[in-house]
Amino acid sequence: MRLRIRHTTRYAFDHPVSYGLQQLRKTPKSTHQQNVLKWKTLVEGGRRELGFEDHHNNRVELISFERDAKELIVTSEGELSLSDTHGVVGRHIGPAPLWLYRHQTERTRPGPGVKALLREVSGETGLDRLHALMTLVGEAVAYEVGASHPDWTAEEALAAGRGVCQDHTHVFIAAARELGYPARYVSGYLMLDDRVEQDAMHAWAEAHVDLLGWVGFDPSNGISPDTRYVRVATGLDYAEAAPVTGTRIGGAGELLDVAIEVAQQ
């Protein structure tokens, strides 16, 4: 499978920005299941200051605003070829140690909801139990766009019984870590069958399984990632894998527009 991706983030402000920096995690990396054929980032209203790899092995770009800018447009685009590994990503690659991914964050800390979910998990092997967990998460939290809050925890999503891929991922991670598995949040792109244009990136989870390494699980769709999925960034939860984070001085009256196109090439 060969995919073409274009991801544009546009900020417009009623009042100019005096100073601002944005960290971008929108650049995929080549692995044994995905090969980045070409990729570039274009910036209007600012400039790319530098690029680096963070402790989760993500590619990060630091973007500054032009002084008194009232608009910033960042476009990331490229092409990739992908092969199907049935969700298996493989061995852990540093620099973060594997044990770090057993650490629960504020968003993934297990409570009564997660522990009740775990009582329903069954399976002969660890992989069986994780697949069963993926199904249970999808059943416990109905997918509903706009139904959740961006800062919801796993427990809040379970209590509400509704949410989006970010919520599904946090619930799965919380439960997998409680079962003893290292688990992490994955931010990336997903080619949809019914349309090319999207307004957000996708999210799913990965758990580390003995003899297999990292394996992906997408509770929102009830499958392990295939050739429609492009891995971009990973972290302990959404905060560490978010496509854009940053700070600014000024820029009141913000309007944000995100446009993503994912299509087979």
Secondary structure, 3 states (H helix, E strand, C coil): CEEEEEEEEEEEEEEEEEEEEEEEEEECCCCCCEEEEEEEEEEECEEEEEEEECCCCCEEEEEEECCCEEEEEEEEEEEEEECCCCCEEECCCCCCCHHHHHCCCCCCCCCHHHHHHHCCCCCCCHHHHHHHHHHHHHHHCEECCCCCCCCCCHHHHHHHCEECHHHHHHHHHHHHHHCCCCEEEEEEEECCCCCCEECCCEEEEEEEECCCEEEEEECCCCECCCCCEEEEEEECCHHHHCCEEEEEEECCCEEEEEEEEEEEC
